Amino acid sequence: MTCVLAYPLDPAPPDGLPPTDDVIEIDELRLRCVLGISREERRDRQEVVIGLRIGTDARPAEVIDCVDAVWNYRTATKAVIAHVECSAYLTVEKLASEIARILVVDHAAPWVQVRVHKPGALRFAGSVGVVIYRRPGDFLDTLPTPSVPALVGPESDQ
């Protein structure tokens, strides 16, 4: 199904602000992965709880009520689930960053907030986690890495 707007939407506002404050929310994805540094944590997959906030512009779908006009959260979430379920990271920060990369780079989200919590990771706490915010500019992997000259010490006759 192809969707076409009958008239163009207003351009983005000035000062680099996002065109809207629309957000897709995905809460409490309960997945399992290898996460942590201890031998026990690396032996078995553990539960992680993931929350996602994805910036979007919902206006096209509001105007024409067509699924082709919305950001495809189902496909993106399936990609996150597939990645997390077979992943092995040492830190929740790295896991959160890779989830953000999937959403921003692979699925063209304009910005994301990724929350990853690890239940039972800290005694007396329900869970421990991190919340990160990422935009496309945070994943500029294609930029050339500056070359660093090799450090060469003085030659000796020994």
Rosetta silent file (secondary structure, phi, psi, omega in degrees, C-alpha in Angstrom):
SEQUENCE: MTCVLAYPLDPAPPDGLPPTDDVIEIDELRLRCVLGISREERRDRQEVVIGLRIGTDARPAEVIDCVDAVWNYRTATKAVIAHVECSAYLTVEKLASEIARILVVDHAAPWVQVRVHKPGALRFAGSVGVVIYRRPGDFLDTLPTPSVPALVGPESDQ
SCORE:     score description
SCORE:     0.000 S_00000001
   1 L     0.000  129.460  178.486    0.000    0.000    0.000 S_00000001
   2 L  -105.991  132.155 -179.532    1.415    3.387   -0.958 S_00000001
   3 L  -110.568  137.252  179.729    0.445    6.443    1.042 S_00000001
   4 L  -132.274  130.976  175.797    0.607    9.968   -0.328 S_00000001
   5 L   -76.272  138.854  179.859    0.022   13.201    1.554 S_00000001
   6 L   -73.736  -24.812  178.952   -2.413   15.537   -0.163 S_00000001
   7 L  -147.292  151.875 -178.168   -0.378   18.562    0.998 S_00000001
   8 L   -71.743  151.021  175.537    3.121   18.976    2.445 S_00000001
   9 L   -81.076  161.245  177.604    3.673   19.267    6.173 S_00000001
  10 L   -59.294  146.585  177.560    5.251   22.349    7.695 S_00000001
  11 L   -68.075  167.411  179.173    9.041   22.378    7.500 S_00000001
  12 L   -60.789  146.242  179.376   11.155   21.704   10.568 S_00000001
  13 L   -68.505  164.822 -178.374   11.287   24.595   13.034 S_00000001
  14 L   -69.955  176.572  176.388   14.415   26.767   13.233 S_00000001
  15 L    65.548   22.589  174.933   17.430   26.265   15.504 S_00000001
  16 L    69.448   14.867  178.641   17.773   22.569   14.654 S_00000001
  17 L   -72.431  151.491  177.136   14.868   21.544   16.857 S_00000001
  18 L   -64.966  152.591 -177.220   13.072   18.323   15.949 S_00000001
  19 L   -63.568  -29.716  178.214    9.911   18.843   13.877 S_00000001
  20 L  -146.792  170.682  174.990    7.728   17.376   16.616 S_00000001
  21 L  -105.824   28.190 -178.931    7.961   15.949   20.073 S_00000001
  22 E   -72.574  141.409 -175.423    6.229   12.721   19.087 S_00000001
  23 E  -139.174  131.881  169.507    7.581    9.627   20.813 S_00000001
  24 E   -90.906  130.464 -179.865    7.033    5.914   20.356 S_00000001
  25 E  -113.567  130.328  174.842    7.242    4.152   23.729 S_00000001
  26 E  -128.028  115.513 -173.058    8.127    0.487   24.157 S_00000001
  27 E  -112.878  146.292  169.862    8.203   -0.614   27.779 S_00000001
  28 E    54.462   48.577  168.144    9.473   -3.611   29.686 S_00000001
  29 E   -69.070  116.905 -178.964   10.954   -5.794   26.981 S_00000001
  30 E  -103.697  105.982 -175.562   12.069   -8.734   29.114 S_00000001
  31 E  -123.725  171.887  179.911   14.892  -10.489   27.335 S_00000001
  32 E  -127.257  137.060  178.313   17.777  -12.784   28.236 S_00000001
  33 E  -157.556  170.095  172.959   21.456  -12.367   27.416 S_00000001
  34 E   -85.305  122.448 -175.986   24.944  -12.854   28.811 S_00000001
  35 E  -151.681  117.394  177.079   25.773   -9.672   30.708 S_00000001
  36 L   139.092  179.522 -175.740   28.393   -9.060   33.374 S_00000001
  37 L  -112.213  -22.562 -177.194   31.967   -9.726   34.359 S_00000001
  38 L   -77.468  159.724  179.910   31.887  -12.526   36.914 S_00000001
  39 H   -58.293  -40.535 -179.943   32.145  -16.186   35.966 S_00000001
  40 H   -64.824  -40.717  179.585   28.588  -16.781   37.215 S_00000001
  41 H   -67.127  -31.224 -176.578   27.222  -13.904   35.125 S_00000001
  42 H   -86.348  -15.096 -177.215   28.986  -15.172   31.992 S_00000001
  43 H   -75.132  -44.315 -175.508   27.886  -18.798   32.457 S_00000001
  44 L  -123.743  150.220  174.282   24.124  -18.357   32.019 S_00000001
  45 L   -68.838  145.268 -178.663   21.926  -15.870   30.224 S_00000001
  46 E  -123.995  159.114  178.632   20.216  -13.418   32.573 S_00000001
  47 E   -74.108  137.923  167.977   17.116  -11.305   32.359 S_00000001
  48 E  -126.994  148.456  179.395   17.407   -7.687   31.270 S_00000001
  49 E  -116.356  123.380 -172.714   14.521   -5.237   31.140 S_00000001
  50 E  -117.744  134.662  173.262   14.615   -2.752   28.281 S_00000001
  51 E  -122.274  138.121 -177.431   12.616    0.427   27.747 S_00000001
  52 E  -126.497  139.366  169.525   12.738    2.405   24.518 S_00000001
  53 E  -125.969  122.460 -175.446   11.677    5.920   23.571 S_00000001
  54 E  -122.545  123.068  177.244   11.986    6.632   19.864 S_00000001
  55 E   -68.337  141.605 -179.442   11.541   10.071   18.353 S_00000001
  56 E  -154.030  167.152  172.078    9.178   10.182   15.420 S_00000001
  57 L  -114.578  102.229 -175.934    6.995   12.477   13.399 S_00000001
  58 L   -82.308   -4.953 -174.619    3.484   11.065   13.719 S_00000001
  59 H   -60.454  -42.193  179.613    1.860   13.791   11.597 S_00000001
  60 H   -57.794  -41.935  179.573    1.902   11.908    8.267 S_00000001
  61 H   -69.518  -31.094  176.739   -0.007    8.992    9.806 S_00000001
  62 H   -65.760  -36.778 -176.226   -2.407   11.401   11.489 S_00000001
  63 H   -75.767  -44.788 -173.012   -3.207   12.997    8.147 S_00000001
  64 H  -114.193   -2.178  176.349   -3.634    9.893    5.990 S_00000001
  65 L    49.311   56.837 -176.240   -4.081    7.061    8.549 S_00000001
  66 L  -133.658  130.879 -177.489   -1.707    4.720    6.714 S_00000001
  67 H   -64.627  -24.942  177.352    0.786    2.286    8.272 S_00000001
  68 H   -69.288  -12.779 -177.037    3.339    3.051    5.551 S_00000001
  69 H   -94.574    3.115 -178.570    3.497    6.601    6.926 S_00000001
  70 L  -114.746  157.868  174.628    4.762    5.584   10.380 S_00000001
  71 L   -68.261  132.814 -172.113    8.131    4.491   11.729 S_00000001
  72 L   -82.930   87.794 -177.633    8.066    0.678   11.810 S_00000001
  73 H   -71.640  -25.559  179.195    8.472   -0.099   15.503 S_00000001
  74 H   -66.024  -49.599  179.558    7.581   -3.770   15.042 S_00000001
  75 H   -63.631  -42.672 -179.857   10.480   -4.494   12.675 S_00000001
  76 H   -64.130  -42.208  179.503   12.891   -2.420   14.773 S_00000001
  77 H   -65.855  -38.921  175.908   11.859   -4.167   17.990 S_00000001
  78 H   -60.375  -38.981  178.070   12.301   -7.584   16.377 S_00000001
  79 H   -65.758  -40.769  177.404   15.849   -6.567   15.417 S_00000001
  80 H   -63.258  -46.844 -179.576   16.571   -5.467   18.992 S_00000001
  81 H   -59.281  -48.210 -179.280   15.175   -8.725   20.401 S_00000001
  82 H   -59.619  -42.144 -179.223   17.213  -10.858   17.983 S_00000001
  83 H   -67.239  -49.977 -175.776   20.400   -8.967   18.833 S_00000001
  84 H   -62.595  -44.396 -175.637   19.954   -8.950   22.609 S_00000001
  85 H   -61.892  -23.064  179.253   18.966  -12.615   22.852 S_00000001
  86 L  -113.568   15.701 -175.746   22.239  -13.744   21.259 S_00000001
  87 L   -93.576  161.870  175.288   24.513  -11.069   22.745 S_00000001
  88 E  -146.172  106.319  179.783   27.260  -11.232   25.367 S_00000001
  89 E  -124.800  159.398  176.791   28.504   -7.945   26.848 S_00000001
  90 L   -85.043  -31.633 -173.874   30.397   -7.012   29.978 S_00000001
  91 L  -127.716  152.973  175.093   28.415   -3.832   30.728 S_00000001
  92 H   -68.294  -28.363  178.478   24.849   -2.577   30.506 S_00000001
  93 H   -61.854  -44.796  179.728   26.271    0.577   28.911 S_00000001
  94 H   -66.046  -42.663  177.630   27.614   -1.367   25.918 S_00000001
  95 H   -59.957  -46.365  179.855   24.355   -3.286   25.530 S_00000001
  96 H   -60.977  -41.767  179.895   22.357   -0.029   25.625 S_00000001
  97 H   -63.774  -40.130  179.442   24.671    1.566   23.049 S_00000001
  98 H   -69.465  -34.541  174.454   24.302   -1.356   20.640 S_00000001
  99 H   -63.843  -45.499  178.088   20.515   -1.246   20.984 S_00000001
 100 H   -60.132  -41.263  179.215   20.613    2.479   20.198 S_00000001
 101 H   -59.701  -44.303  179.374   22.831    1.790   17.163 S_00000001
 102 H   -58.146  -46.057 -176.128   20.300   -0.720   15.801 S_00000001
 103 H   -71.036  -42.533 -175.391   17.457    1.788   16.128 S_00000001
 104 H   -81.370  -47.287 -175.281   19.289    4.875   14.862 S_00000001
 105 H   -81.778  -53.337 -174.663   21.588    3.429   12.206 S_00000001
 106 H   -77.003  -28.550 -174.944   19.737    0.354   10.933 S_00000001
 107 L  -120.909   12.399  170.999   16.182    1.676   11.339 S_00000001
 108 L    56.155   37.162  172.973   16.689    5.440   10.852 S_00000001
 109 L   -72.328  135.981 -179.217   15.263    6.637   14.165 S_00000001
 110 L   -69.109  -29.635  173.477   15.959   10.375   14.528 S_00000001
 111 L  -163.782  155.817  178.057   16.767    9.915   18.232 S_00000001
 112 E  -140.998  153.186  166.489   16.356    7.282   20.916 S_00000001
 113 E  -119.017  124.381 -179.702   16.380    6.900   24.648 S_00000001
 114 E  -118.285  127.035  178.050   17.401    3.381   25.686 S_00000001
 115 E  -116.188  122.585  177.229   16.940    2.133   29.239 S_00000001
 116 E  -123.805  122.901  177.591   18.557   -1.194   30.184 S_00000001
 117 E  -121.390  145.897  179.398   18.112   -2.633   33.661 S_00000001
 118 E  -117.732   99.385 -179.103   19.527   -5.806   35.134 S_00000001
 119 E   -61.468  140.556  175.909   17.244   -7.125   37.910 S_00000001
 120 L    74.835    9.683 -177.211   19.010   -8.563   40.938 S_00000001
 121 L   -74.212  -24.254 -177.119   22.429   -7.178   39.975 S_00000001
 122 L  -131.174  128.299 -179.585   22.887   -5.354   43.265 S_00000001
 123 L   -57.352  137.719  179.299   21.970   -6.636   46.691 S_00000001
 124 L    74.894    1.744  177.446   19.058   -4.738   48.261 S_00000001
 125 L  -116.867  143.318  177.502   18.138   -3.106   44.915 S_00000001
 126 L   -64.499  -38.598  177.758   15.387   -4.226   42.579 S_00000001
 127 E  -164.663  166.301  174.680   17.597   -3.592   39.582 S_00000001
 128 E  -129.080  140.805 -178.933   20.554   -1.599   38.320 S_00000001
 129 E  -162.008 -172.179 -178.452   20.619    0.058   34.954 S_00000001
 130 E  -140.904  151.306  173.757   21.506    2.864   32.644 S_00000001
 131 E  -125.172  125.410  178.094   19.610    5.319   30.441 S_00000001
 132 E  -124.186  154.960  176.975   21.301    6.696   27.322 S_00000001
 133 E  -121.700  131.489 -179.220   20.212    9.148   24.638 S_00000001
 134 E  -139.541  149.195  176.306   21.548    8.852   21.084 S_00000001
 135 L  -128.066  169.308 -179.825   21.145   10.581   17.702 S_00000001
 136 H   -54.504  -36.262 -179.552   22.597    9.719   14.286 S_00000001
 137 H   -63.466  -16.609  178.408   25.625   11.961   14.922 S_00000001
 138 H   -78.713   -7.705 -176.902   26.632    9.687   17.792 S_00000001
 139 H  -125.483   54.999 -178.849   27.332    6.869   15.326 S_00000001
 140 L   -91.904   59.250 -178.073   29.685    8.381   12.792 S_00000001
 141 L   -67.388  -17.004 -175.357   31.713    5.197   12.331 S_00000001
 142 L   -84.029   -6.695  177.312   32.425    6.017    8.727 S_00000001
 143 L   -69.638  141.528  179.478   34.669    8.940    9.581 S_00000001
 144 L   -66.169  139.945  176.966   38.337    8.165    9.004 S_00000001
 145 L   -79.669  129.824  179.818   40.311    7.447   12.130 S_00000001
 146 L   -63.390  139.247 -179.846   43.188    9.877   12.511 S_00000001
 147 L   -80.291  141.879  179.275   46.507    8.152   12.112 S_00000001
 148 L  -111.032  124.485 -179.434   48.824    8.189   15.075 S_00000001
 149 L   -64.679  144.414  177.971   52.533    8.148   14.304 S_00000001
 150 L   -66.875  139.673  176.178   54.411    5.194   15.688 S_00000001
 151 L   -83.034  119.571 -179.346   56.532    5.969   18.683 S_00000001
 152 L  -118.622  122.906  179.568   60.099    5.135   17.828 S_00000001
 153 L   -84.466  170.576  178.379   62.723    5.301   20.514 S_00000001
 154 L   -64.191  139.912  179.215   66.360    6.074   20.001 S_00000001
 155 L   -75.830  142.403  177.560   68.250    3.240   18.473 S_00000001
 156 L  -121.738  158.506 -177.839   70.942    1.700   20.626 S_00000001
 157 L   -90.516    6.119 -176.660   73.955   -0.341   19.723 S_00000001
 158 L   -75.482    0.000    0.000   73.361   -2.927   22.413 S_00000001
